[in-house]
Amino acid sequence: MVNQTSTTDPDHGPALRALIDPDGAAGKVDLDQAVRTAYSRDFGPRHDEFVPDAVIFADNVADVQAVLSYANEHSVPVIARGAGTGVSGGVNASEGCIVLSLERMNEILEIRPDDEVAVVQPGVVNGDLGDAVAEHGLMYAPDPASYRQATIGGNIATNAGGLRCAKYGVTRDSVLGLDVVLADGTLLRTGKGTFKGVAGYDLTSLLVGSEGTLGVVVSATVRLRYLSADSRSISALFPSIEDAASGVLAIGRRRVQPAIMEFLDAGTMAVIDETFGTDLSQRGGALLLVRTDGHGAAIEEEIVRGALSELGAELSEPGDDVATRLIEMRRASRGDMQDDAYRVGEDVAVPRSRLVDYVHRLSTIAAKHDVMLRVVAHAGDGNLHPTFWVAPEDGAAGLERLGQALDASVRAALEAGGTITGEHGIGQFKLRWLPWEQQEEVLQLQRRIKDVFDPRGILNPGKGIA
């Protein structure tokens, strides 16, 4: 049951409206219960059932400055929000907060094709930026599965990744500079408009992935990459996960760097079969999806095919678009046949050489705790998304087993030399695991950095850092 009680001064809503929308014509301050509830969470699990006291729809930088200045003065928690497509509870409402939506700040301010740079507002949708720069033979490389809904501001907040990460890097690798409003309303510009630059501390990289706890991004200067005129996609079915993981290492040993290399286990293939009417799970135990790009795409395709053929893979035919279609199907492979209340998905990363060992550990953990499991991975960079679930009829006992399996899977990733999150961020959900990965001295230093940027602690409290 969502807590619908407002806990802050009831005059905050009218006061904020007076600041940024005096006649109310722009609808920048919304106190409607349904709207507040809709903006109270993302797609991740949540711990506390709060709704914000108000939702603020900023139109411009001045709006953001005015809201943060007011909130800082009155110690009102502020949660900056994009499209709400995150899955770690990063924008879940906290008690007495206001949500600052940046979705209306959605302009592509500048595209400089010769410099391979774009300047965008935070509400620009990732896929829309990709479409706009494609006209210039360029692309914005980060491509999370939700790229048709997720905003650049949200991608920056979580340092989002996606399928092309192995070759082109995560969001941090594509952000050159930021305009950020600090907690007290100060507008700060960090970074540069060039690919190289080492003046001072790298505050831009610090802000990317900070989950809205240090400042609110109002503009980003991003690096663009060349959009390949040629790309080759390969699907490779293997009898087992061991064989598929061996394929990942075999491609690396041939010194080929695919743009995309995705691993799907039998459970994930079954989801695709049910959703799209394919028969993948009847033909193999694991699947690799590989895409090469650039002027050497055909050469690299031949090398990849040779490496996977030697391992006995069933390969798609050259020129067949089956692998291209499967890559898009993979983006929708989360699976919705399980009740979200009885399903948990994770986002860990391990060294690529430990992929097989880790997937085996996952299977052992699932069997020990009597939960069901499927695994999909960005195999090119060792980022795995295991999903555990139980039947609803298992009730509280099933949920307890689910939690135990999840904790065990995270510990196993750390023991393999990995991390508790590859691209989704800490948010609210993963806070309990952060001390497992980071020593107390590191946690203390992060808290001190937070205090410098946000002395009153109003920015997305209870998220991102322990």
C-alpha positions as CSV (number, residue, x, y, z in Angstrom):
1,M,0.0,0.0,0.0
2,V,1.5,3.3,-1.1
3,N,1.8,5.9,1.7
4,Q,-0.2,8.8,0.4
5,T,0.4,11.1,3.3
6,S,2.3,14.4,2.6
7,T,5.0,14.9,5.2
8,T,6.4,18.3,4.1
9,D,5.1,21.8,4.6
10,P,1.8,22.0,2.6
11,D,2.9,25.4,1.3
12,H,5.8,24.0,-0.7
13,G,3.6,23.2,-3.7
14,P,2.1,26.7,-4.0
15,A,5.5,28.2,-3.2
16,L,7.2,26.3,-6.0
17,R,4.4,27.2,-8.4
18,A,4.9,30.8,-7.6
19,L,8.6,30.5,-8.4
20,I,8.5,28.8,-11.7
21,D,4.9,28.8,-13.0
22,P,3.0,31.8,-11.4
23,D,-0.2,31.5,-13.4
24,G,-0.2,27.7,-13.6
25,A,-0.5,27.8,-17.4
26,A,2.5,25.6,-18.0
27,G,1.5,22.9,-15.6
28,K,5.0,22.7,-14.1
29,V,3.9,21.8,-10.6
30,D,1.6,18.9,-10.3
31,L,0.0,17.9,-7.0
32,D,-2.5,15.4,-8.4
33,Q,-2.5,12.1,-6.5
34,A,-2.4,9.9,-9.6
35,V,0.5,11.8,-11.1
36,R,2.5,11.7,-7.9
37,T,1.9,8.0,-7.6
38,A,2.9,7.4,-11.2
39,Y,6.2,9.3,-10.6
40,S,6.9,7.6,-7.3
41,R,9.1,4.7,-8.6
42,D,11.0,3.1,-11.5
43,F,10.9,-0.5,-12.7
44,G,13.1,-1.8,-9.9
45,P,12.1,-3.2,-6.5
46,R,11.2,-0.7,-3.8
47,H,11.6,-0.8,-0.1
48,D,9.4,2.1,1.2
49,E,6.0,2.9,-0.3
50,F,6.1,6.7,-0.5
51,V,4.8,9.1,-3.1
52,P,6.4,12.5,-3.7
53,D,4.6,15.6,-2.3
54,A,4.8,17.2,-5.7
55,V,6.1,16.5,-9.2
56,I,7.9,19.4,-10.9
57,F,8.2,19.4,-14.7
58,A,11.1,21.7,-15.4
59,D,11.2,23.4,-18.8
60,N,14.6,25.0,-18.6
61,V,17.8,25.5,-16.6
62,A,16.3,28.4,-14.6
63,D,13.5,26.1,-13.4
64,V,16.0,23.6,-12.1
65,Q,18.0,26.2,-10.4
66,A,15.0,27.8,-8.7
67,V,13.6,24.4,-7.5
68,L,17.0,23.3,-6.1
69,S,17.7,26.6,-4.4
70,Y,14.3,26.5,-2.8
71,A,14.6,22.8,-1.8
72,N,18.0,23.4,-0.3
73,E,16.8,26.4,1.7
74,H,13.9,24.4,3.1
75,S,15.7,21.0,3.3
76,V,13.3,19.3,1.0
77,P,14.6,16.0,-0.7
78,V,14.7,16.2,-4.5
79,I,14.7,13.2,-6.8
80,A,15.7,14.1,-10.4
81,R,14.0,11.8,-12.9
82,G,14.1,11.0,-16.6
83,A,11.9,8.3,-18.1
84,G,11.9,6.1,-15.0
85,T,13.2,3.0,-16.9
86,G,15.8,2.1,-14.3
87,V,15.6,-1.2,-12.5
88,S,17.5,-0.5,-9.2
89,G,15.1,1.8,-7.4
90,G,17.2,4.8,-8.3
91,V,14.3,7.2,-8.5
92,N,12.0,5.7,-5.9
93,A,10.3,8.3,-3.8
94,S,11.5,9.0,-0.3
95,E,9.6,10.5,2.6
96,G,8.7,14.1,2.0
97,C,10.4,14.4,-1.3
98,I,9.6,16.2,-4.5
99,V,10.3,14.6,-7.9
100,L,12.0,16.9,-10.4
101,S,11.1,15.6,-13.9
102,L,13.5,16.6,-16.7
103,E,11.5,14.9,-19.5
104,R,10.4,18.3,-21.0
105,M,14.0,19.3,-21.4
106,N,14.3,17.2,-24.5
107,E,16.1,19.3,-27.1
108,I,19.1,18.3,-29.1
109,L,20.9,21.6,-28.8
110,E,23.7,21.1,-31.3
111,I,25.2,18.5,-33.6
112,R,28.7,19.1,-34.9
113,P,29.4,16.3,-37.4
114,D,33.0,17.3,-38.2
115,D,33.8,17.3,-34.5
116,E,31.8,14.2,-33.9
117,V,30.1,15.9,-30.9
118,A,26.5,16.6,-29.9
119,V,25.1,18.8,-27.1
120,V,21.8,17.6,-25.6
121,Q,19.4,18.3,-22.8
122,P,18.8,15.5,-20.3
123,G,15.3,14.6,-21.5
124,V,16.5,13.6,-25.0
125,V,15.6,9.9,-25.6
126,N,18.7,7.8,-26.3
127,G,17.2,6.4,-29.5
128,D,16.1,9.8,-30.8
129,L,19.7,11.1,-30.5
130,G,20.8,8.0,-32.4
131,D,18.3,8.7,-35.2
132,A,19.3,12.4,-35.4
133,V,23.0,11.8,-35.8
134,A,22.6,8.8,-38.1
135,E,21.8,11.3,-40.8
136,H,25.4,12.4,-40.5
137,G,26.8,8.9,-40.6
138,L,27.4,8.9,-36.9
139,M,25.9,7.1,-33.9
140,Y,25.6,7.6,-30.1
141,A,27.2,4.4,-28.9
142,P,25.6,3.5,-25.5
143,D,22.5,1.5,-26.3
144,P,20.7,0.1,-23.2
145,A,17.8,-2.3,-24.0
146,S,15.4,0.5,-23.2
147,Y,17.1,2.9,-25.6
148,R,13.8,3.8,-27.2
149,Q,12.4,5.1,-23.9
150,A,15.4,5.9,-21.7
151,T,16.8,9.4,-21.6
152,I,20.4,10.6,-21.9
153,G,20.1,12.2,-18.4
154,G,19.1,8.8,-16.9
155,N,21.8,7.1,-18.8
156,I,24.3,9.5,-17.4
157,A,23.0,9.1,-13.9
158,T,23.6,5.3,-13.9
159,N,26.5,5.2,-16.4
160,A,24.3,3.0,-18.5
161,G,25.8,0.4,-20.9
162,G,24.1,-1.8,-23.4
163,L,24.9,-4.3,-26.2
164,R,27.7,-2.3,-27.8
165,C,29.7,-1.8,-24.6
166,A,32.4,-4.3,-25.3
167,K,33.7,-2.3,-28.3
168,Y,32.5,1.3,-27.6
169,G,32.4,1.5,-23.9
170,V,29.7,2.7,-21.4
171,T,28.1,6.1,-21.1
172,R,31.1,7.6,-19.2
173,D,33.2,6.9,-22.3
174,S,30.9,9.0,-24.4
175,V,30.4,12.0,-22.1
176,L,32.9,14.9,-22.6
177,G,31.3,17.6,-20.5
178,L,28.3,18.4,-18.4
179,D,26.2,21.4,-17.3
180,V,25.1,20.5,-13.8
181,V,23.0,22.3,-11.2
182,L,24.2,21.7,-7.6
183,A,22.0,21.3,-4.6
184,D,22.1,25.1,-3.8
185,G,21.1,26.1,-7.4
186,T,24.6,26.9,-8.6
187,L,25.1,26.1,-12.3
188,L,28.4,24.3,-12.9
189,R,30.1,23.4,-16.1
190,T,32.6,20.5,-16.2
191,G,34.7,18.8,-18.8
192,K,35.4,20.0,-22.3
193,G,34.1,19.9,-25.9
194,T,37.2,18.0,-27.2
195,F,38.1,14.3,-27.0
196,K,41.3,15.1,-25.1
197,G,41.7,17.3,-22.0
198,V,43.3,16.8,-18.6
199,A,42.8,20.2,-16.9
200,G,42.1,19.7,-13.2
201,Y,40.2,16.8,-11.6
202,D,37.8,14.8,-13.8
203,L,34.6,16.0,-12.3
204,T,32.6,14.9,-15.4
205,S,33.6,11.3,-14.8
206,L,32.7,11.6,-11.1
207,L,29.3,12.9,-12.0
208,V,28.5,10.2,-14.5
209,G,27.1,7.3,-12.6
210,S,26.5,9.4,-9.4
211,E,22.7,8.6,-9.7
212,G,21.6,12.2,-9.1
213,T,23.2,12.4,-5.6
214,L,25.7,15.1,-6.5
215,G,23.9,17.4,-8.9
216,V,21.2,17.5,-11.6
217,V,22.5,17.3,-15.2
218,V,20.9,20.0,-17.4
219,S,23.1,19.6,-20.5
220,A,25.6,17.1,-21.8
221,T,28.3,17.3,-24.5
222,V,28.6,13.8,-25.8
223,R,31.0,12.1,-28.2
224,L,29.7,10.4,-31.3
225,R,31.1,7.5,-33.2
226,Y,31.1,6.4,-36.8
227,L,28.0,4.6,-37.9
228,S,29.2,1.6,-39.8
229,A,28.0,1.3,-43.4
230,D,28.6,-2.4,-43.1
231,S,27.8,-4.8,-40.3
232,R,27.6,-8.6,-40.1
233,S,25.6,-10.6,-37.7
234,I,26.1,-14.2,-36.7
235,S,24.0,-16.5,-34.5
236,A,25.8,-19.5,-33.1
237,L,23.9,-22.3,-31.3
238,F,25.9,-24.5,-29.0
239,P,25.0,-27.7,-27.1
240,S,25.9,-26.2,-23.7
241,I,26.8,-23.0,-21.9
242,E,30.4,-24.3,-21.6
243,D,30.7,-24.4,-25.4
244,A,29.2,-21.0,-25.8
245,A,31.4,-19.4,-23.2
246,S,34.4,-21.1,-24.9
247,G,33.3,-19.3,-28.1
248,V,33.6,-16.0,-26.3
249,L,37.2,-16.7,-25.4
250,A,38.0,-18.2,-28.8
251,I,36.9,-15.0,-30.5
252,G,39.0,-12.9,-28.1
253,R,42.0,-15.1,-28.8
254,R,41.7,-14.4,-32.5
255,R,42.0,-10.7,-31.5
256,V,38.6,-9.7,-33.0
257,Q,36.5,-7.2,-31.1
258,P,32.9,-7.5,-32.1
259,A,30.6,-4.6,-31.7
260,I,28.0,-6.9,-30.0
261,M,28.5,-10.3,-28.4
262,E,25.5,-11.6,-26.4
263,F,25.1,-14.9,-24.5
264,L,21.7,-16.5,-24.0
265,D,21.1,-19.6,-22.0
266,A,18.3,-22.1,-22.7
267,G,15.9,-20.4,-20.3
268,T,16.3,-17.1,-22.2
269,M,15.9,-18.8,-25.5
270,A,12.7,-20.3,-24.2
271,V,11.4,-16.7,-23.4
272,I,12.3,-15.6,-27.0
273,D,10.6,-18.8,-28.4
274,E,7.4,-18.0,-26.4
275,T,7.4,-14.3,-27.3
276,F,8.4,-14.6,-31.0
277,G,7.4,-18.1,-32.0
278,T,11.0,-19.3,-32.7
279,D,12.4,-22.7,-31.8
280,L,15.8,-21.9,-30.4
281,S,15.5,-23.8,-27.2
282,Q,14.8,-27.0,-29.1
283,R,18.0,-26.7,-31.1
284,G,20.6,-26.0,-28.5
285,G,21.5,-25.3,-24.9
286,A,23.1,-21.8,-25.4
287,L,23.3,-19.1,-28.0
288,L,25.9,-16.5,-29.0
289,L,24.9,-13.5,-31.0
290,V,27.8,-11.7,-32.6
291,R,27.9,-8.5,-34.7
292,T,31.0,-7.1,-36.4
293,D,31.1,-3.6,-37.9
294,G,33.3,-1.1,-39.6
295,H,35.2,-1.4,-42.9
296,G,36.6,-4.7,-41.7
297,A,33.2,-6.2,-40.8
298,A,33.4,-8.9,-43.5
299,I,37.0,-9.9,-42.6
300,E,36.1,-10.1,-38.9
301,E,33.0,-12.1,-39.7
302,E,35.0,-14.7,-41.5
303,I,37.4,-15.0,-38.5
304,V,34.5,-15.3,-36.0
305,R,32.8,-17.9,-38.1
306,G,36.1,-19.9,-38.3
307,A,36.6,-19.8,-34.6
308,L,33.0,-20.8,-33.7
309,S,32.9,-23.5,-36.4
310,E,35.9,-25.2,-34.8
311,L,33.9,-25.5,-31.6
312,G,31.0,-27.2,-33.4
313,A,28.5,-24.3,-33.4
314,E,25.4,-24.3,-35.6
315,L,25.9,-21.0,-37.4
316,S,23.4,-18.8,-39.2
317,E,24.0,-18.6,-43.0
318,P,26.1,-15.6,-44.2
319,G,23.8,-12.8,-45.3
320,D,20.8,-14.2,-43.5
321,D,19.2,-11.6,-41.3
322,V,18.3,-14.1,-38.6
323,A,21.0,-13.0,-36.3
324,T,20.1,-9.3,-36.8
325,R,16.5,-10.1,-35.8
326,L,17.6,-12.2,-32.9
327,I,19.7,-9.3,-31.5
328,E,16.6,-7.2,-31.4
329,M,14.6,-10.0,-29.9
330,R,17.3,-10.3,-27.2
331,R,16.5,-6.8,-26.2
332,A,13.0,-7.9,-25.3
333,S,14.1,-11.2,-23.6
334,R,13.4,-10.2,-20.0
335,G,10.3,-12.4,-20.0
336,D,7.0,-11.5,-18.5
337,M,5.4,-14.8,-17.8
338,Q,6.6,-14.6,-14.1
339,D,5.0,-12.3,-11.6
340,D,7.4,-9.4,-10.8
341,A,6.7,-9.9,-7.1
342,Y,8.3,-13.4,-7.4
343,R,11.1,-12.6,-9.8
344,V,14.4,-10.8,-9.2
345,G,17.0,-9.9,-11.9
346,E,20.5,-8.9,-11.4
347,D,23.3,-7.1,-13.1
348,V,26.8,-8.4,-12.1
349,A,30.0,-8.5,-14.0
350,V,32.9,-10.9,-13.8
351,P,36.1,-11.3,-15.8
352,R,35.4,-13.0,-19.1
353,S,37.6,-15.9,-18.2
354,R,35.3,-16.7,-15.3
355,L,32.0,-16.7,-17.3
356,V,31.7,-20.5,-17.3
357,D,32.6,-20.9,-13.7
358,Y,30.2,-18.2,-12.7
359,V,27.3,-19.5,-14.7
360,H,27.9,-22.9,-13.1
361,R,27.8,-21.3,-9.6
362,L,24.5,-19.7,-10.5
363,S,23.1,-23.1,-11.4
364,T,24.3,-24.5,-8.2
365,I,22.9,-21.6,-6.2
366,A,19.5,-22.0,-7.9
367,A,19.4,-25.7,-7.2
368,K,20.4,-25.2,-3.5
369,H,17.7,-22.7,-2.9
370,D,15.1,-24.3,-5.1
371,V,14.5,-21.4,-7.4
372,M,14.4,-21.2,-11.2
373,L,17.1,-19.4,-13.2
374,R,17.8,-18.1,-16.6
375,V,20.9,-16.1,-17.7
376,V,21.6,-13.5,-20.4
377,A,24.9,-11.7,-20.7
378,H,26.8,-9.1,-22.5
379,A,29.5,-11.7,-23.0
380,G,31.9,-9.3,-24.7
381,D,32.5,-7.6,-21.3
382,G,31.5,-10.2,-18.8
383,N,28.3,-8.4,-17.7
384,L,25.6,-10.9,-16.8
385,H,21.9,-10.5,-16.0
386,P,20.8,-13.6,-14.1
387,T,17.1,-13.8,-13.3
388,F,15.8,-15.9,-10.4
389,W,12.1,-16.7,-9.8
390,V,9.7,-18.8,-7.8
391,A,6.1,-19.8,-8.2
392,P,3.6,-17.4,-6.6
393,E,2.1,-20.3,-4.7
394,D,5.4,-20.7,-2.9
395,G,4.5,-17.6,-0.9
396,A,6.7,-16.2,1.8
397,A,8.9,-19.2,1.9
398,G,9.6,-18.9,-1.8
399,L,10.4,-15.2,-1.4
400,E,12.9,-16.0,1.4
401,R,14.6,-18.6,-0.8
402,L,14.7,-16.0,-3.6
403,G,16.4,-13.5,-1.4
404,Q,19.0,-16.1,-0.3
405,A,19.7,-17.1,-3.9
406,L,20.1,-13.5,-4.9
407,D,22.6,-12.7,-2.1
408,A,24.5,-15.8,-2.9
409,S,24.8,-14.9,-6.6
410,V,26.2,-11.5,-5.7
411,R,28.7,-12.9,-3.3
412,A,29.7,-15.4,-6.0
413,A,30.3,-12.6,-8.5
414,L,32.6,-10.8,-6.0
415,E,34.5,-14.0,-5.2
416,A,35.1,-14.4,-9.0
417,G,36.7,-11.0,-9.0
418,G,33.6,-9.2,-10.3
419,T,31.3,-6.4,-9.2
420,I,27.8,-6.1,-7.9
421,T,26.6,-3.9,-10.8
422,G,27.8,-3.6,-14.3
423,E,25.5,-1.0,-15.7
424,H,22.2,-0.6,-13.7
425,G,23.6,1.3,-10.7
426,I,23.2,0.9,-7.0
427,G,19.9,2.8,-6.6
428,Q,18.0,1.9,-3.5
429,F,18.0,-1.9,-4.0
430,K,21.7,-2.7,-4.0
431,L,22.8,-0.5,-1.1
432,R,23.0,-3.5,1.2
433,W,25.7,-5.1,-1.1
434,L,27.9,-2.1,-1.6
435,P,29.9,-2.7,1.6
436,W,30.6,-6.2,0.3
437,E,32.5,-4.7,-2.6
438,Q,34.0,-1.5,-1.2
439,Q,36.1,-1.1,1.9
440,E,34.9,1.2,4.7
441,E,37.5,3.8,3.9
442,V,36.2,4.1,0.3
443,L,32.6,4.4,1.5
444,Q,33.7,7.1,3.9
445,L,35.5,9.0,1.2
446,Q,32.4,8.9,-1.0
447,R,30.2,10.2,1.8
448,R,32.6,13.1,2.2
449,I,32.4,13.9,-1.5
450,K,28.6,13.8,-1.2
451,D,28.8,16.3,1.7
452,V,30.9,18.7,-0.5
453,F,28.4,18.7,-3.3
454,D,25.3,18.4,-1.2
455,P,25.9,19.6,2.4
456,R,22.2,19.3,3.4
457,G,21.8,15.9,1.8
458,I,18.7,16.8,-0.3
459,L,19.7,15.1,-3.6
460,N,18.3,11.6,-4.0
461,P,18.8,10.6,-0.4
462,G,19.2,6.9,0.4
463,K,20.5,6.0,-3.1
464,G,23.8,5.3,-4.7
465,I,26.2,5.3,-1.8
466,A,26.0,3.5,1.5
